[in-house]
Amino acid sequence: MNDTIIDFACVTGDVTVIRVQGRGTFQNSIELQRLTKTLRDENPLIRFIIDLDKCDYLDSTFMGTLARISLEQKKAGAGYLTVLNTQDHTQRLLRNLGLYYILDIRESAEKVPVREKDFQKPEVQEPVPKFEQIVHMIKAHEQLIDIDNQNQVRFQSVLKYLMESLDREKKSQTQNPSDTE
């Protein structure tokens, strides 16, 4: 398991800050998506602020997940996802992938309007089966391609690998129906 912490705090009834401390990767992007879905189910107009002050790395799956969350928030009528305190290299990645079109990226060192004691950890959920992890990764990369068609070239080999992995996992589940991971 990695040392990444994802926690959250409500600023108001309609605004929640989510902190990512450590690395934002395919391993914890589903946790982020589950958290935002749970909070959005409780309040469809909720707006999220993602604080990346202590996040030193984002992979493409995590960035695709941020894109999906932002578009879901926009569709719900709550505007685009706000991202605070990105490191320079992270900000370059977000811009190069075209995410500046759908994210409200704010300058570094912006103060998060929440007290430390107000942050809480999301409820622990069941591990995600491998099949669902692969599907999640595919959707995240497809989202990046939908945002900027130049990402097709960047991620075509990743998507090809993920599709092959999905096919292998389907075959594995067919051969071993009791094996869910």
Phi, psi and omega per residue, in radians:
M1 nan 2.626 -3.140
N2 -1.566 3.014 -3.103
D3 -1.693 0.362 -3.124
T4 -1.378 2.455 3.083
I5 -2.073 2.243 2.987
I6 -2.043 2.079 3.087
D7 -2.364 2.998 -3.048
F8 -2.589 2.775 3.081
A9 -2.591 2.435 3.090
C10 -1.433 2.233 3.074
V11 -1.513 -0.861 3.040
T12 -2.422 -3.104 3.107
G13 -1.085 -0.427 -3.085
D14 -1.892 -0.073 -3.092
V15 -2.247 2.254 3.103
T16 -2.251 2.330 3.062
V17 -1.673 2.296 3.062
I18 -2.051 2.171 3.102
R19 -1.772 2.426 3.008
V20 -2.042 2.006 -3.134
Q21 -2.029 2.096 -3.080
G22 1.982 -2.193 -3.082
R23 -2.058 2.321 3.040
G24 -1.641 1.884 -3.040
T25 -2.350 3.087 3.070
F26 -1.009 -0.453 -3.100
Q27 -1.221 -0.511 -3.112
N28 -2.103 0.070 3.136
S29 -1.200 -0.525 3.091
I30 -1.197 -0.658 3.080
E31 -1.032 -0.757 3.105
L32 -1.105 -0.793 -3.130
Q33 -1.122 -0.716 3.105
R34 -1.085 -0.741 3.140
L35 -1.063 -0.857 -3.111
T36 -1.146 -0.624 3.108
K37 -1.129 -0.775 3.129
T38 -1.046 -0.809 -3.130
L39 -1.194 -0.638 3.116
R40 -1.217 -0.587 3.080
D41 -1.100 -0.614 3.109
E42 -1.304 -0.597 -3.109
N43 -2.559 1.703 -3.079
P44 -1.029 -0.401 -3.109
L45 -1.693 0.222 -3.119
I46 -1.088 2.497 3.059
R47 -1.980 2.380 -3.122
F48 -1.870 2.490 2.973
I49 -2.069 2.142 3.108
I50 -1.761 2.095 3.137
D51 -1.758 2.025 -3.110
L52 -1.875 0.378 -3.088
D53 -0.946 -0.686 -3.100
K54 -1.931 0.411 3.099
C55 -1.786 2.088 -3.055
D56 -1.759 0.000 -3.091
Y57 -2.840 2.434 2.999
L58 -2.273 2.250 3.032
D59 -1.627 3.044 -3.048
S60 -1.147 -0.601 3.111
T61 -1.112 -0.758 -3.136
F62 -1.129 -0.719 3.127
M63 -1.157 -0.666 3.064
G64 -1.121 -0.602 3.083
T65 -1.187 -0.723 3.053
L66 -1.020 -0.728 3.134
A67 -1.082 -0.780 3.135
R68 -1.080 -0.764 3.129
I69 -1.080 -0.749 -3.133
S70 -1.090 -0.786 -3.128
L71 -1.186 -0.622 3.065
E72 -1.132 -0.708 3.131
Q73 -1.136 -0.753 3.128
K74 -1.105 -0.761 3.138
K75 -1.074 -0.586 3.132
A76 -1.325 -0.124 3.117
G77 1.595 0.319 -3.093
A78 -1.918 0.292 3.121
G79 1.323 3.138 -3.112
Y80 -1.396 2.744 3.088
L81 -1.091 2.345 3.073
T82 -1.674 2.313 3.111
V83 -2.107 2.144 -3.097
L84 -1.932 2.679 2.910
N85 1.017 0.772 3.083
T86 -1.368 2.487 3.021
Q87 -1.261 2.774 -3.060
D88 -0.961 -0.790 -3.113
H89 -1.168 -0.600 3.093
T90 -1.195 -0.737 3.121
Q91 -1.086 -0.689 3.090
R92 -1.094 -0.761 3.121
L93 -1.055 -0.826 3.141
L94 -1.043 -0.713 3.121
R95 -1.212 -0.774 -3.120
N96 -1.090 -0.521 3.134
L97 -1.539 -0.002 3.092
G98 1.492 0.181 -3.084
L99 -1.298 -0.255 3.091
Y100 -1.141 -0.283 3.066
Y101 -1.252 -0.507 -3.017
I102 -2.156 0.104 3.062
L103 -2.121 2.531 3.022
D104 -1.658 1.563 -3.068
I105 -1.529 2.109 -3.098
R106 -1.799 2.787 -3.130
E107 -1.070 2.743 3.095
S108 -1.159 2.825 3.095
A109 1.139 0.383 3.062
E110 -1.345 2.333 -3.089
K111 -1.307 2.249 3.075
V112 -1.443 2.220 -3.026
P113 -1.394 0.859 -3.086
V114 -2.464 2.486 3.061
R115 -1.388 2.581 -3.126
E116 -0.960 -0.712 -3.084
K117 -1.187 -0.248 -3.137
D118 -1.452 -0.209 -3.135
F119 -1.332 2.473 3.114
Q120 -2.382 2.762 3.124
K121 -1.557 2.539 3.059
P122 -1.140 2.767 3.069
E123 -1.090 2.460 3.094
V124 -1.228 2.294 -3.119
Q125 -2.025 2.912 3.116
E126 -1.055 2.559 3.057
P127 -1.036 2.606 -3.121
V128 -1.528 2.222 3.085
P129 -1.040 2.645 -3.088
K130 -0.955 -0.738 3.138
F131 -0.976 -0.829 -3.140
E132 -1.166 -0.606 3.085
Q133 -1.070 -0.777 -3.122
I134 -1.141 -0.768 3.115
V135 -1.048 -0.753 3.104
H136 -1.029 -0.781 -3.134
M137 -1.126 -0.694 3.107
I138 -1.093 -0.828 -3.127
K139 -1.086 -0.672 3.126
A140 -1.101 -0.740 -3.137
H141 -1.270 -0.634 3.058
E142 -1.103 -0.632 3.097
Q143 -1.096 -0.738 3.111
L144 -1.080 -0.677 3.127
I145 -1.203 -0.681 3.108
D146 -1.087 -0.588 -3.110
I147 -1.280 -0.711 -3.096
D148 -2.542 1.969 -3.060
N149 -1.108 -0.275 3.038
Q150 -1.152 -0.361 3.106
N151 -1.236 -0.286 3.089
Q152 -1.003 -0.821 3.137
V153 -1.155 -0.727 -3.114
R154 -1.087 -0.649 -2.982
F155 -2.011 0.167 -3.106
Q156 -1.100 -0.678 3.133
S157 -1.253 -0.592 3.088
V158 -1.134 -0.822 3.134
L159 -1.102 -0.687 3.114
K160 -1.073 -0.796 3.114
Y161 -1.081 -0.773 -3.130
L162 -1.128 -0.698 3.107
M163 -1.118 -0.706 3.088
E164 -1.132 -0.708 3.091
S165 -1.090 -0.703 3.119
L166 -1.104 -0.764 3.104
D167 -1.070 -0.763 3.114
R168 -1.087 -0.716 -3.133
E169 -1.168 -0.697 3.084
K170 -1.060 -0.786 3.132
K171 -1.110 -0.714 3.129
S172 -1.090 -0.738 3.135
Q173 -1.199 -0.579 3.104
T174 -1.188 -0.699 -3.134
Q175 -1.322 -0.567 -3.116
N176 -2.227 1.268 -3.032
P177 -1.039 -0.433 -3.135
S178 -1.403 -0.236 3.141
D179 -1.581 1.900 -3.074
T180 -1.687 -0.067 3.110
E181 -2.144 nan nan
